[in-house]
Amino acid sequence: MRPEQLTVLVLRMGRLSAAAALMIILCVQSLPAQDTQYWNIQYGTRSTLLGGAVIGSVSDLSATYYNPGALGLSRASGLILSAGVYEASSSTLEGTGVEKRQTSSFKFNVAPSLLAGRLPADSGAADRLAYSLITRQRASLNLDERFVGSKQTIPGVRGSGSVSRELAFVQDVSEMWAGFTWSRPLGSNIGIGVTTYFALRSQVKGTSLLASALTDSAGVAGLTYFTNYDYYNVRLLWKAGVAVDLSPLSLGLTLTTPGVNLLGSGSTYVNVMSTGVDANGDGIPDSFFAADFQESLSSMYKSSWAVGIGVSYQLDQFRFDASAEWYAAVSRFNVLEPAPFTGQSTGTPYQNTLSAALAPVLNIGIGVEYDASENTSWYASVTTDNSGAQSGSGVNFAISSIDYINMAGGGIFSIGRSKITLGLGYAFGSSPLSSTDSSILQAAMGGRYSTATDSKLTSLRFRGIFAFSYAV
């Protein structure tokens, strides 16, 4: 069950429940660096302020990611380390039958997003080698909401309104890419290069719902719902690039391959139980129990192939940049595919797979740079950060489906071998709520928790950018 499904479920338990639960669910939806965004993390000082729209102009070791061909034309220093984005966000959920509610959160990242170096650092050979370690995805949260009180109801329970409820969502996603880049010049103004990446992805996703109510007969009715997915996966992929320097014009072209799965393992758990709940509306409580745990399952993760293009033009003290990158769709696949199991109380077979799919995405960005002096440069950019989330067809993997527009600006100040980046960023976007219901939970509750289709989530993000790099 995705977070917005729990929003709808709790909405149907009562207004007081919705007020508290929305605070949790919206924080989940508004977090940056989700697993269906591609342009959510930038690397290097200049690239951060330009929103990653540097395919045609990258000149430092962040080229290992943005355009490996640019290293063939660059003598960038032998080591670079960069980090630092602080973010505050605000989200609003509104729609038919939903009270308009707003929540805010604050998040900061202090771990380096890029570590890159040249091998060897002072090499003058035509074949140029580099290594890099980048953070491609990062999201972690552990949120819960509890309520004990009256004037609440659970669908299918005839009671006094005395209810106890707990809702919790746990999510931890991490994906690191370790790369080795080969590049070389072809003449004086063309560079080619390829980065081989080993991608290590890990994810833990858990949802729980506990609800109990006092019935008219002074008995107790209850519903419990637990799911947990835990896996890691290692895959191999390549990013190739061509850079062309036609000063004052420069061009870039990149191609990223789909991932090749190497190994991975994971586990799945589900436990759904209801007692005293009239699921089919015949006036008789229908007890339900279905639970399953499977481990040492093979994991699979499919990533998209992508094509990027960039252009940059130098005009006196100004440089203008534009980039676009298109990501292909990924058809539905099972990250974890446990064997079907039989519900203990029903004898009906159920499947508890973790399924994913990605829609095609086009991101574009433009930026401008002004060299105020030898040690100071100013930047401004506008980029998109569209989501590849695809709902329906049994997909229960994605977190966020918001398409963002990002704006950033700031300056870079050189002090010896160090560069300090200071800037501000603002992003906004919205998305309708849409997801796939849990078939097991639906069986327990007689289909009473269908997903709302007339609600919209709007998210605002404010970034304080502090990054630094040190070249050796």
N, C-alpha and C positions, 0 to 999 in steps of 0.2 A: 504494500500500500504506500503510495506517495504522500508527501505531507499535505497537499491540498485535499486529498481524499479524507484525511483525518479532520481537516477543517470542516468539510461538509458533514461528516459523521457527527462531530460534536455540535455543529450548528443545529442539527436535528434533535439534539438532546436538550436544547434550551438556550435562551439568550445569554444567561450568565455564563454558561459553558463556553459559548462562542467568544465572549469578550476576552477570557483568559487564554483560550487556545490560539486565537489569532495572533496574539503577541509572540507565541512560539513559532507558529507556522510561517509567519511573515519573515522572521529573522532567518529561518532556513532558506526561504526563497530569495532573500536579498543579498546573500553572501556572494562575494566575488570569487573568481577562480573556480568556476564550476566545471563539471566534467563534459559539458556540451558547448563550451565556449572555446574559441581558438586564439583570439587576440586579447586575452585577459591579463597576460603577464608580459612585461617588456624586459629587455636585457640591454645593459649598458646605459651610460648616462644620457647621451644624445638620443638614443632610440626611445628611452622612456618618455622624454618630453615630446617626441614626435609620434608617440602612440604606436611605434613599430612600423611606421610607413617609410622604411628606409631601404627597401629592396634594391633601389637604384643608386644608393649613395652611402651605404654603410662602409666605414673605413677602419674601425677598430676590430678587436677580436670577437665582438658579438656577431661578426660576419659568419662565424662558424655555424650560426643558426639562420640568420636573415638571408645571407647569400654567400655560400662557400666560395664562389668564383671570385668575390671581391678580395679574398686573401691573396690571390695570385697577383694583384696589383698593389698590395699594401705591404709595408714593412712595419706593421703594428708591433708595439712592444711585446715583450715575451710573457707577461702575466697580467691578467685583469680580474678584478674582484668587484662586484657591484651588488647593492642591496638597498631596500628601504622604501616601503610605501605604507602610509597610515591612512585608514579609511573610515569614514562614518557614513551610515546609510539610513534611509528612511523609506518605508513601504506603506502602501495603502491598498486595502482590499475593499471593493465595492461592487454592488450588483443587486439584482432582484432578490429580495428576501434576506439580504445581508446588510447589517448596519455598517455604514462607512467607518472603518477603523484604521488607525495609523500606529506604527511602531517604529522605533529607531534602534540602531546598534552601532557599536564602535569596534573596529578591528584593526590590528596592525601586524605587519610582517617584518621580522628582523633578520631572518635567515637569508643568506645570499641567494639571489635568483640566477646568478651567472658566475662561474669560475672558469676561466679559459687561459690557455698559455700556448706559446709557440715552441716547437721542438726542432733543433735546439733554439734557444732564445736569440742567438746572434747569427743564425745560419744565413748565408748568402746564396745557397743553392737554388736552382730553378724550381725544383720540387719543394713546396713549402708545406710543412706539417704542423698541425695544431691539435690540441685536445680541449674538451669543454665538458662541463657538467652544468645542466640547467634544470630548473624546476618548471615543469610544464603544467602541472595541476596541483592545487593545494587547497583543501577545505576541511575544517575540523570543527565539530560542534557536539554538544551533549546537552540537550534541552528537555525540560519537563514542566508539566503543569498539573496541579492537584486541586480538587474541590471536594468539600464535604458540606452539605447543607440541605435545604428543603426547596420546594417549588421546582424540582427537576423531574424529568421523566426519561425513561428508556423506552423506545418503541417496542411494542409487544408486551409490556409489563403494566399490569393494572396495580397501581400502588399509591401510597400516600404522598409521593413526591420527595421522600428522603433518599438522597443519592450520595454515594461516594464515587469519585472518579479520579483516575490518574492517566495522563497521556505523556508519552516520552518518545523522543526521536534522537537517535545517535547516528552520526555520519562522520566518517574519516576517510578522505581520499588523498592519496599522494601518488604523484607520477614524476619520476626523475629520468632524464635522458643523459646518458654518458656517451660522448661522441669523440670520434677520431677523424680529423679533416685532412684531406689531401687537396692541394691546389697548385696551380702553376700558371704563369703568364703565357699567352700565345701572342708573341710580338710585344709591342710597347703599350698597347691600349686594350687588350682583351685578356680576361682572366677566367679560368674555369676551375671548378672544385666540386668535391663530393664529401659529405660528412656521413659516416656510418654511425648510427645511433643504436645503443642498447637501451630499451625503454623498460623500466621496472615500475609496474603499477600495483598498488595495493588499495583495497577498499573494504571497509566495514560499514554495513548499513543495518540498522536495527530499528524496529518500531514496536511499541507496546501500548496497549489500551486495556485498562482495568476499570470496570464499572459494576456497581452493585446497587440495588434498590430494595426498599422495604415494600412488600406487596400488601394487598388489601387483607389477606389472611394472616398477616404478621409473619409471613415467611420472607425469605431473602432470594431475590433473583439476581443473576449476575452474568457478565460477559467478560471474557478475557481473550486478548488477541496478541500474540507475540510472533514476530518474524526476525530472523537474523541471517545476513549473508556476509561471509568473510572469505576473501580470496586474495591471492597475489598472482601476477602474470608477468612473464618476461617475453618481449618480442624484439625483433630486429627490423630496422627501417633505414632508408637512405634519403638524404636531401641533397640534390645537385643544383648547382647554380652557374650562371654565366654573367660576368660583369663587363661592361664596355665603357671605356672612358673616352669621350669625344669632347673634351673640355671646350666650352663650359657646360656641355651636356653629358650626362652619364645615364646608363641604362642597366637594368638588371632583370634576369629571368630565372625562376627557380621551379623545381619539380620535386615534390615529396611523394615517396612511394607508400602504399599501404604497408601495414606491419605484417611481419612473418612471425607467427607464434612459435616460441621455442619451448617453453615449459610453464607450468602454473598449477596451482592446487587451491581448493577451497572447501567450504562447508555450507550447508543450508539447514535452517531450523524453522519450524512453524508449530504453533500450538494455539488452537482455537477451541474455546469451550463456552457454552452458554447453558444456563439452567434457569427454569422459571420463565423463559421467554417464549411467547406465542409467536412463532416465526411465520406460520401460514394463515393466521387470523381466524382459526376455528374455535377460539376460546379455550384451547387446551395447551398448556405449556409443552414446548418441544425441546427436549434436551439434545445437546449436540456436543460431540467431542471428536476432534481430528488433530493428531500430532505426528510429527516426523522429524528425525534428525539424520542427516547423511554427511559424511566427511570423506576426505581424501578423494574429492571429485576433481577431475580435470577442469581447468579454467581456460577460457578463450576470450581474447579481446581483439576486436577488429577496428582499425583506424582508417581514416579516409586517405585517398591520394589527393594531392592538391597542386595547383599551378599558381605561381605568383609572378607579377610583373611590376616593375618600378621605374620611374623616371625622375631625374633631378636636374635642375638648371641653376647655374651660378650667374648672378647678375650683380656685379660690383660687390657690395658687402652683404647682399641677400642671396640665399639659396632657397629654391622652391622644390618641394618633394611631393610626389604622389605615388601611391602603391595600391595594388588590388591583389587579392588572393581568393581563389575559388576552391572550395572543398567539395568533393563528390559525395553523393549519398552513400550510406552504408545500410544494406538491407538487414532485416531483423535477424538477430543471432542470439544464442543463449550463452551468456557469460558462464553460468553454472547450470548444469542440466541433471538434476538428481532424478532417480528413477521414480515413476509414479508410486504412490502409496495409497493404502485403503483406509478411509476414515473409520475410526474405531467404533463409532456409534451408528454409522449409516451403511457401511459396507460399500460405499461409493469411492471409486478411484479419484485421486486429486494429484495435481502436478504443482510443484513449488519452485519453478525455474526462475532465474534472474535473467531477464531478457532485455536486449537493447536494440536500438535502431537510430540512425542519424539521417537527418534530412540534408539536402545540399545547402551550402552556405557560401555567400559572397560577402567578403569584407573589403571595404575601401577606406583610404585615408589620405589626407592632404596635410602638409605642414610647411612652415616657413621658418627660416633661420636667419638671424641678423648677427653678424660679427661686429660687436661694438669695439673690441680691442683685441690685442693678441691673446689676452687671458680671460676674456669675458664674451659669452655668446648668449643671445636670447632666442627663445623658441615659442611657437604656438602651433597647435594641431587640432584637427577634428577627424575622428575615426569611428568606424562602426565596430561593434562586437556582437555579432548575431549568434543566436543559439542554434545548434543542430538538433535540439531535442525533438523527438518525434513520438507522439502519443498514439494510443490505440494499438490494435493488433496484438494485445497481450504484453506490450512493452511496459516494464515497471522499473526501469533503471534510472532514468534521467531525474535530475533535481530541478533545474531551472530551464524555462523556455522563453526567457525575456531577451528581446533584441535591444541592445544598448547603443546609444550614441554617446561617444566620449569626447570631451574637450579638455585640453591640457595646455599649460603654458608655464614658463619659468626660465631660469638661467643656469648656465654651467660656468663655473669659475675654476680656472686652472691655477694650482699652487704646486710648483715643482712637477713631480711625477704624479701627483694626485689631481683628481677632478671631483668637484663637489657639485651636486645637482640640487637645486631648490625649486619647487614648483607647486602648482595647484591643479587639481583636476575635478571635473564634474561630469557625471554620466546620468542618463535618464532613459527609461524604457518601460514598456508595459506588455502584458500578455494575458490572454484569457486563461482561466483554469481549465485544464483538460487532462484526464488521466484514465488509466485502466483500473477498474475495481478488482479487488481480491475475490476470486471465485469461491474460496473457502469461507471467507467472512460472509459473503453474500448467502452462501448455503446456510450458515448458522442463523442469519437474521432474516431469511426469507426475501432477500432482494430489497430491503428497506433503505439501504444506504447507497443509492445510485449517486453518481458524481454530478455536481452542479455544472451547467454549461453556460450560465448567464452571469458569471462573476469575472471580474478583471483585477489583476494585480499590477500596481504601478510602483516602480522602484526608482529612487534617487540615490546617487552615490557621490560623496564628496571626498576627494583625496588630497592629502598633504604629502607631497613627494619629497623625500630626502634620500638621495642615492649618492654613493661615492664609488670611485674606482681608483685603483692604485696599479700603476704599470711598473714592471721591473725590467 
